[in-house]
């Protein structure tokens, strides 16, 4: 074989495939077409660093590539879902301006969910004088961006444009508020506003726990200030409590401890060992945290027991309760004097954007599957205590306020 042929074969074997070609092959392999309701990318599928970086840090370019492949670059809206992005994990409290346009994943509690809205994605404008169509342009409802110049395609001297919403490209959205679920010793949990787009609406409700994946964006406030928000691209709603991972070796260790004749003493002494005595109180708290077995079919019997600690002042009641957040993953602390009935159950507030009513979860829904510690319970008024009766008895809260009716 001649030297020129060898050089040709070598250069052909090392030909670099562009990220656009890899994404195009992925769409073809998964049979996505212009009729698909959405496109889902498995982030873990892409081993090439440049392709993974494109998905992770350049959402606008990713959307453009998808539209060029499926719609020949037309001004249409195609929802993009990104799954298995666990490597992009970042707590809500650590999100900063340097994360703008980057993909993040975090666990959270859904604090507030709005009703369904329609948001303009592409604007179709017409000349006010001759009714000629102008080129569609991208519209961001969060930054109120408009093109630098809008002129009539027939006569540049024509002044004024009109926008007909029925001719624009719209999408369904919900505005949600997400709160970090890690216990931080009584400090106010960090929150971030987010947008649930199109195919993800109604996937979560107030009080749910979920793993959220989305792009960090910038939005404009009423005071012409800017703040960060999240454009959600994936939701995994957790109906069950799965915070702790228990291995087979852990199970064997538990069984060995349970066979110890001094098991109860070990159990009691491990709970807040700085406080001497109160063995029955400690055991009762531990039994309440562990819970029982829920049974009853369609009408299940509550498996959890509630504990009321009564005693003289300065007898370590609050100190015993402060140990609970150290061993339980989902704990919300409430104080009797500063707690209201709405703060415990749920409240209905008006949305800033539309003025509609929306539901905001209180302490009890947000602690679903966990524990609510209510200190100074005797300082609460009878009306506030009565709001907890339904949740304590049946484990359900019904809200019927303004135009909102939900349980």
C-alpha angles and dihedrals in degrees: 000000000000123000093245090056091051091052091049093051092047095051092047094051092054096048109141117230113221122238089243090058092049091051091046091052090048092053091047093046091052092044097240114167139169088274094058112114091220144349121240122200121198101217093199090057094070111080096171108099095216092053092046089049090050091055093041100046110017112053094159092055091046091053091048092052092050092049092046091053100041103027105023090246097303120157098259133131119240117176113231120209121194119197135185095028095144091133088068093061116149131158118246091240091058097053110117139170089272088068094062111133090009127121117247135177126199144157115246149157117248104236102175136010126188129211120266117289137179118233127195113239101171123021122219107202129184133202110261093220106040101017092233117159118249124209111279115252134197116261124198113199090196097056100025091227121177133178117276092238131016115188134168112261091217101045122007089202092068111107129213135024134221128209123211110199093207089063094049127092108254137185134195115247142174124204113223138177117220125200129196112251101206113110111243104185098273098313120137108272116241117250137195131192117234142181123231107207131208109296093032099056116121091017092117137027135194112296096024122130115223147161108240129197121191150132119268110236138175123244134186121240129212090262090058088253124129130234137171125262137168129248100207118222100170140020129194109186114206111212093172131053106253101155096123124063113207120193128205090256089055091053092051090050091051091051092049091051092048090058091056109107089220092053096124092049090051090047094052097041092053091062111086096329091189089075113071119214127357089116095160092047092050092047091050092051092049092049089050092051093049093047128192139264118294113224140157105096113234090003103045121198114234109259098197125083123212122226126213114193114202125180149115120298117278095024096124097260094136092040090057091051093048089066091065097076089054093062104026122070097211115046131145119192120213129181120213097226096050099037127099130192092249091050090055099044116017141298135212117226136173120258116244094220102048108007092239123139119263134182121244117192120233131209098289098053092042090053092051107148091015139065135286112205110201111192122195090018091170090063091064117096120246091250092056093046091051091059088067097054097087093047093046094047104037104013090236133108122202118200121195109167132137105328095333121101115171143137 
